[in-house]
């Protein structure tokens, strides 16, 4: 069995480890390293090997997953470099390029990925990129690890991950915002907070499931539910008049631009 080492035991590491174990991955083949023992306690209780030393954690691993904050990746990578020159490295650190990682690690077998917060409930969407130096088998290994928290999609161009960050990385916040304001709108129409919550959340869930299963495009689905002169048409007319499409385009563009800026540091 492939042995995994997580450098950093934050929320995303916990999510991936939890998903792997639910899929039958042996906890004894997973090591989590974090300087804060409080981050390791529940993993240790579940049979995961834990340590406060990143070097010790990476020593016996076949695959090292960098799951620390972006601002500490360089110092961590330079420290680990002598110990992991022959290992596959997967980074979930936002904005840190494979070129930078390879330089700091002195290792060219580096895969970069961008998961999102629904990974916590195994409904995540992860975009991945691997340079030509990474083998197909290594890509499959990375895919099997990230698939434990949801769906995966591979990109041929690393710059696409800036757009991934803007769409699916930041995307949950967009949907939370829409849910929030739709609940407030429902309450303004006299519905209780609980009724508003249930109506909005389950409508969002059902619409997403329909979109996933349907052969029709989301545009076609929207037209099917919009009767001419009906209530939905009246609501959509306001959204179009206020320029919602442009607002979202500008928002995603701003998020991508910020991702590009952060990757330069």
PyMOL commands that set and color helices and strands:
alter all, ss='L'
color gray80, all
select helices_A, chain A and resi 11-22+27-29+37-39+41-45+54-59+70-83+98-105+117-121+136-149+160-169+171-188+193-213+218-225+231-241+244-262
alter helices_A, ss='H'
color red, helices_A
select strands_A, chain A and resi 4-7+30-33+49-51+63-66+88-91+110-114+124-130+150-155
alter strands_A, ss='S'
color yellow, strands_A
deselect
rebuild
show_as cartoon
